């Protein structure tokens, strides 16, 4: 098997693993998709308290579109947004921040 180095020329040979619930896994996957990073890079940046800077690209726009469609369907299903929907509200907040940042790139 050929060794693969990361973009800084480091050989990553340690494995870090943890268990998450279905809800946590979905939220993590959504946040990774909205960031445009790989899951590994996203988790490393968040664990080391570094900023996750979203660079607009077709994958990010597609993830935003898919998240907005899913949220729209969920909002149609719900009559009111209750405090029990913290994950939905958090995802909405991340999307709003991402869209605001992407607007700044276009100017």
Secondary structure as UniProt FT lines:
FT   TURN            7..8
FT   HELIX           22..35
FT   HELIX           39..47
FT   TURN            48..49
FT   HELIX           58..77
FT   TURN            83..84
FT   HELIX           86..106
//
